[in-house]
Amino acid sequence: MKAFLILEDGTVLTGESFGSAREAISEIVFNTSMTGYLEILTDPSYAGQAVVMTYPLIGNYGICMEDMESGRPWPGGLIVREYSKLASNFRNEMTLDAFLKKYDIPGIAGVDTRHLTRISREHGVMNGLITTRENFNLEEELEKIRAYRVKGVVREVSCREKRVLPGEGFRVALMDYGAKHNIETSLHRLGCQVTVYPAYTKAEEVLADGPDGIMLSNGPGDPKECGEIIEELKKLFATDVPIFGICLGHQLMALANGADTRKMHYGHRGANHPVKDLKTGKVYISSQNHGYVVREDSLNRDLAEVSFINVNDGSLEGIHYLGKNVMTVQFHPEACPGPNDSSFLFQEFINMMEVAKDA
């Protein structure tokens, strides 16, 4: 069955439908990873977006549910050059096509994804519609596509109730703004007891549980939309509890301290982004998924210093807050692109909690 991708600038690309035949309007973003399509699909940070995979063959090793980063896939669609109808892997449980059908996610294959990526790089992120209707009225569809906005996605992806992952070590409060499973797994592997809180939990409730440290997770959408969360982070920052923020958590903490964020032209999404540690001069390969960035020129230098920068474009990738046990990074140290280049940051978080407890 034919499928069409209609971009808000009027570009129409034709391909083949796979997965669900449902229509979906989303923000169209590209990811340069060669593998990890399941982790990408189940990363809550993609809520409200459809993902273009630049690697030409997707689905060849199938689906292993154990590798999911959350309980379900979140993107509004998947766009690939070629999807594999057969899956060859001893861990495979179903094909990519069957997985997308199961969760009602539309896919379109046969698209020149490199060309589509060049469009995004040149003109910036655009909205798009995936449809199987051949008799669509372009002008009517463009009106709906251009009106689409990614809204309310943090509340949509966050957990509904507090839950605890037992451990014998430090007690960590994980604020779930769209947290990937591997964040809590990375903490638990270091012996932590992890309590996961819904995104809009009040600071007083979190602090009443007596955490040794607070983890701010990744998540989707425009950080400036999260005004209620930012107000709670101001209260958490005012304490002496160590805090570690990742991705959206990094952006929200910056906003809580008077900095500004901006939407990027096309963002960073992939598993090969080099970041430089300004303290040591070392460069690490990182996994990234973000369309917003903290403006370096908006930082209060009496309050914070830049700790990491992106080697490719010089954008801000990490902040250390002066005189506080608070650090945040834009990239994903829980992911495995290096494969473990930046996982040491979790140990640094453990060290911060040890110092705070001994103080």
C-alpha positions in Angstrom: 0.0 0.0 0.0 1.3 3.5 -0.9 2.0 6.0 1.8 2.8 9.7 1.7 4.9 12.0 3.8 3.7 15.6 3.5 5.9 18.3 4.9 4.7 21.7 6.0 6.6 23.4 3.1 4.5 21.5 0.6 7.0 18.7 -0.1 5.4 15.4 -0.8 7.4 12.1 -0.6 5.9 8.8 -1.7 6.8 5.4 -0.2 5.3 2.2 1.1 3.2 1.8 4.2 4.3 -0.6 7.0 3.3 -0.8 10.6 -0.1 0.8 11.3 -2.0 2.6 8.6 -3.1 5.3 11.0 -2.6 8.9 10.0 -0.3 11.0 12.2 0.9 14.6 12.2 4.2 15.0 14.0 7.4 17.0 14.2 9.8 15.3 11.7 13.3 14.7 13.2 16.2 12.6 12.0 18.5 10.2 13.9 21.9 9.2 12.6 22.3 6.0 14.7 23.2 2.8 12.7 21.5 0.6 15.4 19.3 0.9 18.4 16.0 1.6 16.6 14.0 -0.1 19.4 15.7 2.0 22.0 14.9 5.1 19.9 11.3 4.1 19.4 10.7 3.5 23.1 12.6 6.7 24.3 9.8 9.0 25.7 11.7 12.0 24.5 10.4 11.3 21.0 6.7 11.9 22.0 5.1 14.2 19.5 7.8 13.5 16.8 8.2 11.2 13.9 11.7 9.8 13.5 13.7 9.6 10.2 16.4 7.0 10.4 19.4 8.0 8.2 20.9 4.5 8.2 19.4 2.8 5.1 18.3 -0.6 6.5 16.2 -0.7 9.6 14.6 -3.8 11.3 17.1 -6.4 10.3 17.6 -7.7 13.8 14.0 -7.5 14.8 12.6 -6.6 18.2 13.8 -7.8 21.7 11.3 -6.5 24.3 14.0 -6.6 27.0 15.8 -3.7 25.2 12.9 -1.3 25.4 13.6 2.0 27.2 10.0 2.4 28.4 6.8 0.4 28.4 5.8 1.4 24.8 6.9 3.3 21.7 6.3 7.1 21.7 7.0 8.6 18.2 4.1 9.5 15.9 5.8 7.6 13.1 8.9 5.9 11.7 10.4 6.9 8.3 13.0 4.6 6.8 14.7 4.0 3.4 14.2 0.2 3.7 12.7 -1.9 6.4 13.6 -5.5 6.8 10.6 -7.9 6.5 12.7 -10.6 8.0 14.4 -10.4 11.3 17.7 -12.4 11.9 18.8 -12.5 15.6 18.7 -15.1 18.3 17.0 -12.7 20.6 14.3 -11.6 18.2 10.7 -11.8 19.3 8.9 -10.1 16.4 9.5 -8.1 13.3 9.6 -4.3 13.3 6.5 -4.2 11.2 4.6 -6.4 13.7 5.8 -4.2 16.6 4.6 -1.0 15.0 1.2 -2.6 14.2 1.0 -3.8 17.8 1.3 -0.2 19.1 -0.5 1.5 16.3 2.6 3.4 15.0 2.6 4.3 11.3 5.7 3.7 9.2 6.7 4.7 5.7 9.5 3.0 3.8 11.0 3.6 0.4 11.7 7.3 1.2 15.1 8.8 0.3 15.9 9.5 4.0 19.3 11.1 3.1 17.5 13.6 0.9 14.8 14.2 3.6 17.6 14.8 6.2 19.2 17.4 3.9 15.9 19.2 3.8 15.8 19.3 7.6 19.4 20.4 7.8 18.8 23.2 5.3 15.4 24.4 6.3 15.2 23.2 9.9 12.7 20.9 11.7 9.3 20.8 10.1 6.0 19.2 10.8 4.8 16.5 8.6 1.8 14.1 8.0 2.1 10.4 7.3 -1.0 9.2 5.4 -2.1 6.4 3.1 -4.8 8.5 1.5 -4.1 9.1 -2.2 -6.9 11.6 -2.7 -5.7 14.2 -0.1 -6.2 17.9 -0.7 -2.7 19.3 -0.3 -3.8 22.8 0.8 -6.2 21.5 3.4 -3.6 19.1 4.8 -0.9 21.8 4.9 -3.2 24.0 7.1 -3.5 21.2 9.6 0.2 20.3 9.5 1.4 23.9 10.0 -1.0 24.3 13.0 0.5 21.3 14.8 2.5 21.9 18.0 4.1 19.5 20.4 2.3 20.2 23.7 1.8 18.6 27.1 4.1 15.7 26.3 5.9 15.6 29.7 2.7 15.0 31.5 1.8 12.4 28.9 4.9 10.3 29.2 5.6 10.5 32.9 4.6 7.8 35.3 1.3 8.2 37.2 2.4 6.8 40.6 5.5 6.7 42.7 7.4 3.4 42.6 10.5 2.0 44.3 13.4 -0.1 42.9 15.0 -1.5 46.1 18.7 -1.2 46.8 21.0 -1.2 49.8 23.0 1.9 48.9 22.1 5.6 48.5 18.5 6.6 48.2 18.0 8.4 44.9 14.8 10.3 43.9 14.4 10.0 40.1 12.1 12.7 38.7 10.4 11.1 35.7 10.0 13.7 32.9 10.1 10.8 30.4 12.9 8.8 31.9 14.6 6.0 30.0 14.8 2.7 31.9 18.5 2.6 31.7 18.8 5.6 34.0 17.3 3.8 36.9 19.2 0.6 35.9 22.5 2.5 35.9 21.8 3.8 39.4 20.6 0.4 40.7 23.7 -1.3 39.3 25.7 1.0 41.6 23.6 -0.2 44.6 21.2 2.7 44.8 17.6 2.4 46.0 15.7 4.4 43.3 12.3 6.0 43.9 10.7 7.2 40.7 8.4 10.2 41.0 5.8 11.6 38.6 7.1 14.7 36.9 4.8 17.2 38.7 5.5 15.9 42.2 6.0 18.7 44.7 9.5 19.3 46.0 8.2 19.0 49.6 7.0 15.4 49.0 10.3 14.4 47.4 12.3 15.9 50.3 10.1 14.4 52.9 11.2 11.0 51.8 14.8 11.9 52.7 16.7 11.2 49.4 20.5 11.2 49.4 20.4 12.5 45.9 18.0 13.6 43.2 18.2 12.6 39.5 16.4 14.8 36.9 15.6 12.7 33.8 15.4 13.2 30.1 12.0 14.0 28.5 10.2 15.5 25.5 9.1 18.9 24.4 9.9 22.6 25.0 11.5 23.0 28.4 9.9 26.4 28.8 6.4 24.8 28.8 7.3 23.1 32.1 6.7 26.1 34.4 5.3 24.2 37.3 8.3 21.8 37.3 10.8 24.7 37.1 9.3 26.2 40.3 9.7 22.9 42.1 13.3 22.7 40.9 14.1 26.0 42.5 13.1 24.6 45.8 15.2 21.4 45.3 18.2 23.5 44.2 18.0 25.6 47.4 18.7 22.5 49.5 22.0 20.7 50.0 20.8 17.5 48.4 23.1 16.5 45.4 21.4 16.8 42.0 22.3 15.2 38.7 20.3 16.2 35.6 20.2 14.7 32.1 18.9 16.2 28.9 15.5 17.8 29.7 16.5 17.8 33.4 19.6 19.7 32.4 17.6 22.3 30.6 15.0 22.7 33.3 17.6 23.2 36.0 19.2 25.9 33.9 15.8 27.6 33.5 15.3 27.4 37.2 18.5 29.3 37.7 17.7 32.2 35.3 19.3 30.9 32.1 17.6 30.7 28.8 17.0 27.9 26.2 16.4 28.0 22.5 15.1 25.7 19.8 17.9 24.3 17.6 17.8 24.4 13.8 17.5 20.6 13.6 18.9 19.3 17.0 21.2 16.5 18.0 19.9 13.0 17.6 22.3 10.0 17.2 24.9 7.9 19.0 28.1 9.5 17.7 28.2 13.0 19.1 31.6 14.1 20.5 31.6 16.1 23.7 34.6 17.7 25.3 35.1 17.7 29.1 36.6 21.2 29.7 38.1 20.1 33.0 40.3 17.3 31.6 40.3 18.1 27.9 39.1 14.6 27.1 36.6 14.0 24.3 33.8 11.4 24.8 31.4 9.9 22.2 27.9 10.4 23.4 24.3 9.5 22.6 22.0 12.5 22.2 18.4 13.3 21.5 17.4 16.9 21.9 16.0 19.8 19.9 16.5 22.5 22.5 19.7 23.7 24.1 20.7 26.0 27.0 22.1 29.3 25.7 25.6 29.7 27.0 25.5 33.5 26.9 22.5 33.4 29.3 24.4 31.6 32.2 25.1 33.5 35.3 28.9 33.0 35.6 28.8 33.7 39.4 26.4 30.7 39.7 27.5 28.2 37.1 30.3 27.2 34.8 30.3 25.2 31.5 31.6 21.7 32.0 31.1 20.1 28.6 30.8 21.4 25.0 29.8 19.8 21.7 32.9 19.3 19.6 30.9 19.6 16.3 29.1 22.9 16.9 30.4 24.3 20.2 27.0 24.2 21.8 26.7 23.8 25.6 26.6 20.2 26.8 27.1 20.4 30.6 26.9 22.7 33.5 28.5 22.6 37.0 26.8 24.8 39.6 29.4 26.6 41.8 29.3 25.9 45.5 26.6 23.3 45.0 26.5 19.5 44.6 24.7 20.0 41.3 25.8 18.9 37.8 23.8 18.5 34.6 24.6 17.3 31.1 22.8 17.5 27.8 23.8 14.1 26.5 22.9 10.6 27.8 25.5 8.9 30.0 23.2 6.0 30.6 23.3 5.1 26.9 26.1 3.0 25.4 27.6 4.7 22.3 31.3 4.5 23.3 30.1 2.0 24.6 30.6 3.4 28.1 32.5 6.6 27.5 30.5 8.9 29.8 29.0 6.3 32.3 31.6 7.6 34.8 29.2 10.5 35.5 27.0 8.2 37.5 30.0 7.4 39.7 30.6 11.1 40.1 27.0 11.4 41.3 27.7 8.6 43.8 30.8 10.5 45.0 28.7 13.7 45.4 26.3 11.8 47.7 29.1 10.3 49.7 30.7 13.8 50.3 27.3 15.3 51.2 26.6 12.5 53.7 30.0 12.9 55.4 29.6 16.7 55.7 
